[in-house]
Amino acid sequence: MALLSVVAYVAISIHLCVVRRYGGVVAILLTTARKALSLILSFLLFPKAFSWLYVWGAVLVLGSILVSSIYRKQKQQRTLETQQLEMKGNVDQETGESPPIEKNTNSDDTQSSP
């Protein structure tokens, strides 16, 4: 039990050092890579029946993460564009839509000269 506590303390300390030095994104990427490596080593070291369903599962999980990431990025881009238009005064603040383009009804031909 003491050995587990020491190993956990060292692991958490290293993780926090990575976060401090390189940032949270790099720390999460390292954590994910470590888990993926553990999974791959598990298949290599311990014999078990391999099924293509494992591959399909990985494709579905990684694909859904990719789609979610793309959707979130596009949503942030739309929000940023809307905020920029609001700052210029070109967007209705209640509906978030651009006002319709008004046509000039006063043409030179219809105006009467004094």
N, C-alpha and C positions, 0 to 999 in steps of 0.2 A: 504494500500500500504506500509506503514511503517512497519507493522508487517511482511509482506512478505519479505521485505528487511532484517530485523533483523534475521528472521529464515534462510534465504539463507546465510547470513554472518556466522551464527553459524554453519550451515551444512558444508559450505566450509572450515571453520577453523578446524572443527573436521576431515574432510577428509584429509586436509593437515597434521594434526598432525599424523594421521594413516600412511600416506605416509612417513613422516619423521622417525617415530619410527619403523615401521614394513616393509616398502618397498612398491613399486608400485603394486606388484602382489597381496599382501594381501589386499590392498585397492580396487583393481578391483574385487577381489573375494567377498569382503564385499558389494560392490556396486551391483554386480550381485545377491548376495543372498538377498539383500534388495528388489530389483525389483521382484525377484521370490516370495518372501514373500508377497509383495503387490498384486501380481497377484492372489496368492492363497487366500488371505484374501478377495479380490474382489469377487471371486466365492463363498466364504462362507457367506459373509455378505449381498451381493446384489443378490437377486434371479434372475437367468437367466437360460435359457434352456442349459443343458450340452450336448455336442455332442462329440462323439469319434474322430471327426475331430480335436478337440483341442489337444487330446493326440497324434494323428498322426502328427500334426504340430510340437508339442514339440519334438517328436522323430526325425523328419526330421531335425529340427534346431540343436538339440544337437548332432545327428549323424553326420551331416555335419561338425560341429565344431570339433568333435573327429577325423574324417577322415582327416580334414585339419591339425590338430595338429600332427597326426601320420606322414602324408606326409612331413610336415616341419621338423620334428625331423629326419626322415630318410634322407632327403636331406642334413641337417646339418652334419649328420654322414658321408655321402658319401663325402662331401666337406672336412671334417676334415681328412678322410682317404687319399684323393687325395693330400691334403697339406702335410701330413706326408710323402707320397711317393715321392712328389716333393723335399722335403728337403733331402731325401736319394738319390735323383737323379735317381729314378726308373721310372719316368713318363715323357713322352714327354710333354713339357710345352705348345706347340701349340695345340695339340689335346686332351690332358688330359688323354691319354691312356697309358697303360704300353707297353713297347716295346716287340716285340715277343722274345721268348726264342731262342737263337741261339744254334744250334746243333754243337757239336765239330766235324768238318770234318777231323781233323788230329788225327786219331786213331793210336795206336802203331803199328798195322799191316801194315799200308800204308806208314809209314815213312821209308825212307831208311837210313841205318846206314853208316857212313863214313868209 
